[in-house]
Amino acid sequence: MSTSPVPDELATGRPILFRNATVLSMDPAIGVLDGGDVLVRGERIEQVGRELPAPDDATVIDASGGILLPGMVDTHRHMWQTALRGFGADWTLSQYFVFYYLNWGKIFRPEDVYAGNLASAIEAIDSGVTTTLDWSHGLQTPEHGDAAVEALRAVPGRFVLGYGNLLGAPWEWANSPEFRAFVDRHFSSRDDMLGLQLAFDVTGDAAFPEKGAFEAARDLGLPVTTHAGVWGATNDDGIRLMWEHGFMTPDVTYVHACSLGEDSYQRIAASGGTASISTESEQSAGQGYPPSWQLRRHGIPASLSMDTSVWWSADLFSAMRATLSADRSREHLEAQTANETVVHNKLRAEHVVEWATMGGARALGLSDVIGSLTPGKKADVVLIKNDRSPAMFPIVHPYGHVAFQAGRADVHTVLVDGRVVKYRNELVGVDLAKAREAVTATVEFARAEIGEENWRECMAPEIPETELIPNPYTYSDYRGEGVAVRRAEA
Ligand SMILES: [Zn+2]
């Protein structure tokens, strides 16, 4: 064990007072406080205000020059895939499907799920993501599920396990005695540190075989999270079948929700369901155009997610930035195509910060527990502050600062359930060495199983040729008659 030490002043369960921050409470009744304080006692937020008296035994954290916000919430992350971080940087969605669904998903053992989850869970809290929905579709057996739970319980973050199995039929595994035993084993009593959902996709098969899986979820009282509106994979048929069979309930999360028709968006909006936007993922994998502009038009509540570290950065700063950029790009493109000019942006920095906090809490059914700095709520708190960074001053537009200026390295202090898990920009009470060791073993194992040649090929997919278009200013035979000759030389 090489768990990072807990500083003395934080070890004793004393109240914690954050002093003199710009507080983004995300609670409409409190709003934004300049020179604001937040007092945490035990696992809860006790007070939010200015110049709060410090209890005698309080640890006071100087938050001046910093921004305090609620812990961020990621509503869709395939944590087990973190074991192959960065491997798929140049993939499309098709290459991802071939790798995990067809060829290699089956090789991952329980210890590999453990390794990926452990690294991903630590990475989440390090970046201020205090709650993560683990969209865990690598659970081929309940033993894989046990390993996922073991890793999530080993890290002091808040998690929801989205139980899934990409190699199995959801209507079968969700109704198996082994799965029911797994639920009894780990979730016989429910707490808000580790929740449970069912994670599966709806193929659009007219026979609607997924009905059995939805019935299992209803029977167990579990919400469902599903990849919906993914180009080439899930479409309007899935939404229609869910609607017709009465499974579009408010607790369903529609992940991506990109390639859908008007009717599907209206059904989602009418049902009260929420969407999880994974902009970085949608932009490079190809599920469809990042849907924030559609969700806004239909009034569908949004949350943010990063999908998988096999491609992308596992922090919500990137997600907020990418989402603002994609939404505004779309607005400009649509307007300019009609020879018009966007003069006012509709999506604001404040909106994406809301999606990254309350939006996620709402999607996970935890809006009474987390998502805002509200007295009485659980103390999931993030202080963004970095006195060594030239990008941390001046703070004149705090929402804009969070969305466009700050990054993981600026996350100074993180509390989860009142417990300090990061302090002075360093993780506290976390065994990073153990995660590194486990991930190293998984990479060695996977590389050997896959074979050196396949490994390299999978990581470096073929690049389609880019045809250079003729340039009349450079070449004399720009009409395409074979060998290009510079005009000057001709
Ligand atoms: Zn996904």
Residues whose N, C-alpha, C, O or C-beta is under 5 A from the ligand:
A	BS01	ZN	D307
